[in-house]
Amino acid sequence: MTGRGGVPDPHAAVYVISVAAELTGLHPQTLRTYERLGLIMPGRTAGGGRRYSHQDIELLRTIAELSAEGIGLEGVRRILALEDQVTALRLRVLELTEEVQEARTRLGAVLAERRTQQPSRLPALRTPPPSSSVVVWRRGPS
């Protein structure tokens, strides 16, 4: 039940309900209520006993803090859902950023290869002459 380097896996369901209640400062019945409302989903043993992970404990503390600030359980549910959505969107942005960078690298390689094989006929992709002159293209009257 340890992760890499001997560090406990935060997803490992190891705490029984009484320990989880003590660690969070909540009553065991409150933990059962949160589970019934779908705010938390602890692991289960083969016999059906609840087992909470370190991540579950942190989530329970967050729920307790929000409740203590006067936010109702439906509000807490919405906040947690929005936080999950933000996390998912941040991961997607990272994925898309990596994809764009890979595409830019591939495009740069293709363009570099084309330049060495034949000069481009497109004015925007032509290598400018060594002089400092600038050519402006205009369409003539149609």
Steps between C-alpha positions, in 0.01 A plus 500: 500500500791726443573695188837569349788563738318351801253792511146382584264498203245779558233288328552192719187444710645420842312696769192352668209735559587568865855605409376710207250671732773573753740632236237735358328601823166376366257251649492157329130554424592820315741297284220253425269791408761649267534161334123462466484845336777402259753754627754226572541140389725308738640163406344183633646185646379156390273503805354841408687715752591852397864587443612857446814610318717802575336671204157423652614653830607819320167515318312456829700785652413720202131414535515578873671837435243599239214395727651694790505810277124471463479328162221242473571145387357566152731800474790283614409241236498772231832644616663157495359430154633833373842432652506163325402669175775760536756226565384308192513814287851584620615151403336539159670836447836335577425219252399747229804717566724198452315404180538852360871501583545161329308623195716813482814291522379264224392793282835668548678180398281460189553863398874472555511186288301665222728803500802279447330303219344786305431866560141580577281664238294662771620854574438465874723191522781619275831572656552877465792617289810610687423866429291710735226568247139409564262386226132579538258297291183658381228364287432690187151604400284205403 
